[in-house]
Amino acid sequence: MGGVIQAHTVEQVRAAEAELMARVPAGTLMQRAAYGLAYAVVDFLAGAYGRRVVLLVGSGDNGGDALYAGAVLARRGAYVEAWLLSDSAHKGGVAALRGAGGRVRRTEPTGRRAPTDGSTGSNPRFDVVVDGIVGIGGRPGLREEAAAALDRLAGVPLVAVDTPSGVDVDTGETPEPHAVADVTVTFGTHKVAHLVDPAAGAAGVVQLVDIGLDLPPADVEALQAEDVAALLPRPHPDAQKYTRGVVGVRAGSATYPGAGLLSVSGAACGLAGMVRYVGDQDVHDLVHEQHPEVVGAGRVQAWVVGSGSADGAEGTLREALADDVPLVVDADALAYVDLAHGRPVVLTPHAGELATMLGCERVEVEDRPLHHARTAAERYDAVVLLKGRRSLVAAPDGRVRVNRTGTPWLATAGAGDVLGGVIGALLAGGLTPYDAASAGAWLHGAAATLAAQDGPIVAGDVARALPAVAGTLHTSPPG
């Protein structure tokens, strides 16, 4: 899957950097990073000449990257001013910036700037802030001096070096305070904080600069369109409806009939050969009114259970488990998830549901989604799809896929019911729970984006857009 975005840990990056630095002249990596950063800033500003740039410089190599990039910008006609937040800023970078005509000032712990080069200490309006405060090896959070400097520059667009300063690079968590970037320029590979919320929300647009690192496979990744295309089941020339997979839906109730219909709508996206509905007669009639192709009880290769099942959730889950096939467990059925322990299953909770499953508060899940998704996957020995802006698909062995498709309009009632149906269709088509949840989340988000081109959407719009999205993912026929 050549397009997959891998997010490596700090330890992996440091090891790869050390290996490369042993083979190239000293300073090569920093120069590669600095030039990549400088050109990203030029692109962001649509030019360098006459632009006003302020660098916030800490004591690590991130500060060195910012200083050398500032020197490049200064040589291209930008006014560049560096605010040093430490007495141990990168000496070579400071010299390079001064040599290129940039200004260097030491910021006092109070947040006031003390000129070190005889200037007046005026505070001109800047076009961009370059955040070189804390590198990927730094602790989460910011010191008071750095936070004060960011406060003084509030409202000025910010380009972060590698990651926004103050976020937890390996977990995606965001202890306060931390920088919030419009653009993050990272080097060698993505880091977990670029993909996983809440830190991903602070990173803005992430641009990757290749500096030549040789890295191992990562445990956290994000699929791209070509990766999903390679996963989707595709009919053989001699296929028939049963060989393409039959997905069963046990969802909805007299109280929540729409949940059953929407679950069926997701399952009936065309990725499985047949959809069966088993449940409340009122829901059955509603399903057949809109999906006459859906049939009743019979053998299936996967079940979708729980959406809108209300008081019948335990019974429908037990009935589905009796068939000994993979299944999607959602909504009301999550309260009985222990019944499915050890089975090939995808659990699809939102943050509140996962909090109940783990016995914690919703805000704890929202603050640490990666931690809690992994914890749940291990505890329940199941694939867990934690729904959110950046949905996480966690496997029991610690692997995680982050879904980056979607739109804020997807936050609408019933969207999760459609998602469960899509995943069920992919399970019936032969995908593993991990791949089915990952591809299903991607398709669901992409369908919402397509449907929302003209504005707000409802869950049924997402279901109707699914076949078109799947049809755009071209791959070679099997065999």
C-alpha positions in Angstrom: 0.0 0.0 0.0 2.3 2.7 -1.3 0.2 5.6 -0.4 -0.2 4.9 3.3 0.9 7.7 5.6 3.0 6.3 8.4 3.5 8.2 11.7 6.6 7.2 13.6 7.6 7.6 17.2 10.3 9.9 18.5 12.5 6.9 19.3 12.2 5.6 15.7 13.0 9.0 14.2 16.0 9.6 16.5 17.4 6.1 15.6 17.0 6.8 11.9 18.6 10.3 12.2 21.6 8.8 14.1 22.1 6.2 11.4 21.9 8.8 8.6 24.2 11.3 10.4 26.8 8.6 10.6 27.0 8.5 6.8 26.7 12.2 5.8 28.7 15.3 6.6 28.0 17.1 9.9 25.1 19.5 9.7 23.6 18.0 6.5 20.3 17.0 8.1 19.7 20.4 9.7 20.5 22.2 6.4 18.0 19.9 4.5 15.4 20.7 7.1 16.1 24.4 7.1 15.8 24.8 3.4 12.6 22.7 3.3 11.2 24.9 6.1 12.3 28.1 4.4 10.6 27.2 1.1 7.5 26.2 2.9 7.3 29.6 4.5 7.9 31.2 1.1 5.0 29.2 -0.3 2.8 30.1 2.6 3.5 33.8 2.2 3.5 33.7 -1.6 7.0 35.2 -1.6 9.8 36.3 0.6 10.8 39.8 -0.5 9.4 42.4 1.9 7.7 39.9 4.2 8.2 40.2 7.9 9.1 37.0 9.8 9.6 36.4 13.5 11.3 33.2 14.7 10.5 31.9 18.2 13.7 30.0 19.0 14.2 27.5 21.8 17.4 25.7 22.8 17.2 22.5 20.6 17.7 21.6 17.0 14.3 22.9 16.2 15.5 26.3 17.0 18.5 25.7 14.8 16.3 24.7 11.9 14.3 27.9 12.4 17.4 30.1 12.5 19.0 28.6 9.4 15.7 28.9 7.6 15.5 32.5 8.7 18.9 33.1 7.1 17.6 31.7 3.8 14.5 34.0 4.0 16.6 37.0 4.9 18.9 36.4 1.9 15.7 36.4 -0.2 14.7 39.9 1.0 12.6 39.1 4.0 12.9 41.1 7.3 13.6 38.3 9.8 13.8 38.8 13.6 14.6 36.0 16.0 13.3 36.0 19.6 15.6 33.7 21.6 13.8 32.0 24.4 17.0 30.4 25.8 20.6 31.4 26.5 21.7 28.2 24.7 20.2 28.8 21.3 22.0 27.1 18.4 25.1 29.2 17.9 25.7 28.3 14.3 22.1 29.3 13.4 22.4 32.6 15.3 25.6 33.4 13.4 24.0 32.4 10.1 21.0 34.6 10.7 23.0 37.6 11.7 25.3 37.1 8.8 22.3 37.2 6.4 21.1 40.5 7.9 18.5 39.1 10.3 18.0 40.5 13.8 18.4 38.5 17.1 16.9 39.4 20.4 16.8 37.7 23.8 13.3 37.4 25.3 13.3 37.8 29.0 11.3 35.4 31.3 8.7 38.1 31.8 7.9 38.0 28.0 9.5 41.4 27.4 12.1 41.4 24.6 15.6 42.7 25.4 17.5 43.8 22.3 21.0 42.3 22.1 22.2 44.1 19.0 21.8 47.7 19.8 18.3 48.1 18.2 15.4 50.0 19.7 13.3 46.9 20.5 10.3 48.0 18.4 7.6 45.5 17.7 6.7 45.7 14.1 3.7 43.8 12.7 4.7 40.4 11.4 3.4 38.4 8.5 4.2 35.0 10.0 5.6 33.4 13.2 7.9 30.4 12.9 7.6 28.2 15.9 11.0 26.7 16.7 10.4 26.6 20.5 10.4 22.9 21.3 11.5 19.9 19.2 10.1 16.4 19.1 12.2 15.4 22.0 10.8 18.1 24.3 8.3 17.6 27.1 4.7 18.4 26.5 3.5 21.9 27.5 5.3 25.2 27.4 7.4 27.3 29.8 5.9 30.6 30.8 8.3 32.6 28.7 7.4 30.7 25.5 3.7 30.9 26.3 4.0 34.7 26.8 5.8 35.1 23.5 3.0 33.2 21.7 0.4 35.4 23.4 2.1 38.5 22.3 1.9 37.3 18.7 -1.7 36.0 18.8 -3.4 36.5 15.5 -0.3 36.3 13.4 -0.3 33.1 11.2 2.1 30.4 12.6 4.3 27.9 10.9 5.4 25.1 13.2 8.8 23.4 12.9 8.2 19.6 13.0 5.3 19.7 15.5 3.5 22.6 17.2 5.4 23.3 20.4 3.9 21.9 23.5 1.9 18.9 22.1 2.8 15.3 23.1 4.4 14.0 19.9 3.9 10.3 20.5 0.3 10.4 21.8 -1.4 13.3 20.1 -2.4 14.7 23.5 -2.3 18.5 24.1 -1.4 19.6 27.6 -1.9 23.3 28.0 -0.4 25.6 26.9 0.7 24.7 23.3 1.2 26.3 20.0 -1.6 26.2 17.3 -0.3 26.2 13.8 -1.7 27.1 10.4 1.0 25.0 8.8 3.4 22.4 10.3 6.5 21.5 8.3 7.8 18.1 9.4 11.0 16.2 8.4 11.5 12.7 7.3 8.2 11.3 8.4 4.9 12.2 10.0 4.7 11.9 13.7 1.7 10.6 15.7 0.7 14.1 16.7 0.2 15.0 13.1 -2.5 12.4 12.7 -4.1 11.9 16.1 -6.4 14.4 17.7 -6.4 16.6 19.6 -2.8 17.5 18.6 -3.7 17.0 14.9 -6.1 19.9 15.2 -3.3 22.1 16.4 -1.0 21.1 13.5 -3.0 22.7 10.7 -1.9 21.7 7.2 1.1 19.3 7.5 3.9 19.4 4.9 6.5 16.7 4.8 10.1 17.4 3.8 12.1 14.4 2.8 15.5 14.4 4.5 16.6 10.9 3.6 15.6 8.9 6.7 15.3 5.1 6.4 12.5 4.1 8.8 10.8 0.9 9.9 7.1 0.2 9.6 5.0 2.4 12.0 2.2 1.2 14.4 0.1 4.3 13.6 -0.8 5.1 10.0 -3.5 6.6 7.7 -4.8 5.0 4.6 -4.9 6.9 1.3 -7.3 6.4 -1.6 -5.0 3.9 -3.3 -4.7 1.8 -0.2 -8.5 1.6 0.2 -8.9 0.7 -3.4 -6.5 -2.2 -2.9 -8.6 -3.5 0.0 -12.0 -3.3 -1.5 -13.6 -6.6 -2.6 -14.0 -6.7 -6.3 -16.2 -9.3 -8.1 -14.6 -12.0 -10.1 -15.9 -12.5 -13.7 -17.9 -15.5 -12.5 -19.1 -14.0 -9.3 -22.7 -14.4 -8.1 -24.5 -12.8 -5.1 -23.6 -15.4 -2.6 -19.9 -15.5 -3.4 -19.7 -11.7 -3.1 -20.8 -12.0 0.5 -24.1 -11.7 2.3 -24.4 -9.2 5.2 -27.2 -9.4 7.8 -28.6 -6.5 9.7 -30.2 -6.8 13.2 -30.9 -3.1 14.0 -33.7 -0.7 14.7 -36.8 -1.1 16.8 -40.3 0.4 17.1 -38.7 3.1 19.1 -35.9 3.8 16.6 -37.0 2.5 13.2 -34.7 4.9 11.3 -31.6 3.3 12.8 -32.5 0.0 11.2 -33.2 1.7 7.8 -29.9 3.6 7.9 -27.9 0.5 8.9 -29.4 -1.3 5.9 -28.7 1.7 3.7 -25.0 1.5 4.6 -24.9 -2.2 4.1 -26.6 -1.9 0.7 -23.9 0.2 -0.8 -23.1 -2.5 -3.4 -19.9 -3.9 -1.8 -21.7 -7.1 -0.7 -23.8 -9.4 -2.9 -26.9 -9.4 -0.7 -28.3 -7.8 2.4 -30.7 -9.5 4.8 -32.7 -7.7 7.4 -34.0 -9.4 10.6 -35.9 -7.4 13.1 -39.1 -5.5 14.0 -41.9 -5.8 11.5 -42.4 -2.0 11.3 -38.7 -1.6 10.4 -38.9 -4.5 8.0 -41.7 -2.7 6.1 -39.8 0.6 6.1 -36.7 -1.2 4.8 -38.5 -2.9 2.0 -40.2 0.3 0.9 -36.8 1.9 0.2 -34.7 -1.2 -0.5 -36.8 -3.8 -2.2 -33.7 -5.8 -2.9 -33.2 -6.6 0.8 -34.3 -10.1 1.8 -35.2 -11.7 5.1 -33.5 -14.3 7.4 -31.0 -16.8 6.1 -27.3 -17.5 6.1 -24.9 -14.6 6.2 -21.1 -14.0 6.2 -21.3 -11.1 8.7 -23.8 -9.4 11.0 -24.4 -5.7 11.9 -26.0 -5.4 15.3 -27.2 -2.8 17.8 -28.1 0.5 16.2 -31.4 1.6 17.6 -32.1 -1.9 19.1 -33.1 -0.4 22.4 -34.3 -3.1 24.9 -33.7 -5.8 22.3 -30.0 -5.2 22.0 -28.9 -8.2 24.1 -31.2 -10.6 22.4 -30.2 -9.5 18.9 -26.5 -9.8 19.8 -26.9 -13.3 21.2 -28.8 -14.3 18.0 -26.1 -12.9 15.8 -23.3 -14.6 17.8 -25.0 -18.0 17.3 -24.0 -17.9 13.6 -20.3 -17.7 14.4 -19.5 -15.1 11.8 -17.7 -11.7 12.0 -19.9 -8.9 13.2 -20.2 -5.2 13.8 -21.4 -4.2 17.3 -22.7 -0.7 17.7 -24.8 1.6 20.0 -27.1 -0.3 22.3 -25.4 -3.6 21.8 -22.1 -2.2 23.1 -23.5 -2.6 26.7 -23.3 -6.4 26.1 -19.9 -6.5 24.3 -18.5 -9.0 26.7 -20.6 -11.6 25.0 -18.5 -11.2 21.9 -15.1 -11.5 23.6 -12.6 -13.3 21.4 -14.9 -13.2 18.3 -13.9 -11.5 15.0 -15.7 -8.2 15.8 -15.6 -4.5 15.2 -16.9 -2.3 18.0 -17.9 1.2 16.9 -18.3 3.5 19.9 -18.3 7.3 20.1 -16.4 8.9 23.0 -19.3 8.7 25.4 -19.9 5.0 24.7 -16.3 4.2 25.0 -16.1 6.0 28.3 -18.9 3.8 29.6 -17.2 0.7 28.4 -13.9 1.6 30.1 -15.5 3.1 33.3 -14.1 6.6 32.8 -15.4 10.1 31.9 -16.1 11.2 28.3 -13.7 14.1 28.6 -10.9 11.6 29.4 -11.5 9.8 26.2 -11.6 13.0 24.2 -8.4 14.2 25.8 -6.5 10.9 25.2 -8.3 9.1 22.3 -5.3 7.1 21.2 -4.7 5.7 24.7 -8.3 4.8 25.3 -8.9 3.2 21.9 -5.8 1.0 22.3 -6.9 0.2 25.9 -10.4 -0.9 24.7 -9.0 -3.0 21.8 -6.8 -4.9 24.2 -9.4 -5.3 27.0 -12.1 -6.5 24.7 -9.8 -8.4 22.3 -11.5 -6.7 19.4 -11.0 -4.0 16.7 -12.3 -0.7 18.1 -13.4 2.1 15.9 -13.5 5.2 18.0 -15.6 7.7 16.1 -14.6 11.3 16.0 -13.2 14.1 13.8 -10.2 11.8 13.3 -11.7 8.3 13.9 -9.2 5.8 15.2 -9.3 2.1 14.3 -7.3 0.2 17.0 -6.4 -3.5 16.8 -5.7 -5.6 19.9 -2.0 -5.8 19.0 -1.6 -2.0 19.3 -1.7 -1.1 15.6 -3.9 2.0 14.8 -5.2 3.5 11.6 -6.4 7.1 11.6 -9.1 8.1 9.3 -8.6 11.5 7.7 -11.6 11.7 5.4 -14.8 13.4 6.3 -16.4 16.8 6.9 -17.9 18.6 9.9 -21.3 18.1 8.2 -20.9 14.4 9.1 -21.8 15.2 12.7 -25.4 14.3 12.1 -27.9 11.8 13.6 -27.8 8.4 12.0 -24.4 8.7 10.4 -22.9 6.1 12.7 -25.7 3.7 11.6 -24.6 4.0 8.0 -21.0 3.4 9.0 -21.8 0.2 10.7 -23.6 -1.1 7.6 -20.7 -0.3 5.4 -18.3 -2.1 7.7 -20.6 -5.1 7.8 -20.7 -5.2 4.0 -16.9 -5.3 3.9 -16.7 -8.0 6.5 -19.1 -10.1 4.4 -16.9 -9.5 1.4 -14.0 -11.2 3.2 -12.0 -8.3 4.7 -10.5 -8.7 8.2 -12.1 -6.7 11.0 -9.1 -4.3 11.0 -9.2 -3.7 7.2 -13.0 -3.6 7.1 -13.2 -0.9 9.8 -10.4 1.1 8.2 -11.7 1.0 4.7 -15.3 1.5 5.9 -14.4 4.7 7.9 -12.5 6.0 4.8 -15.4 5.4 2.5 -17.9 6.8 5.0 -15.9 10.1 5.3 -15.3 10.4 1.6 -19.0 9.9 0.9 -19.9 12.6 3.4 -17.5 15.0 1.7 -19.0 14.2 -1.7 -22.5 14.6 -0.5 -21.8 17.8 1.3 -20.5 19.7 -1.7 -23.6 21.7 -1.8 -24.0 22.2 1.9 -25.5 20.4 4.9 -26.3 16.7 4.7 -28.2 14.1 6.6 -27.2 10.4 7.1 -29.2 9.2 4.1 -27.2 11.5 1.8 -24.0 9.7 3.0 -25.5 6.3 2.2 -26.6 7.4 -1.3 -23.1 8.7 -2.0 -21.3 5.5 -1.1 -21.5 3.7 -4.5 -20.1 6.7 -6.3 -17.2 7.0 -4.0 -16.4 3.3 -4.2 -16.7 3.5 -8.0 -13.9 6.1 -8.1 -11.4 3.8 -6.5 -10.0 1.9 -9.4 -7.9 -1.1 -9.0 -7.0 -4.1 -11.2 -9.4 -7.1 -11.3 -8.1 -10.0 -9.2 -6.3 -12.8 -10.8 
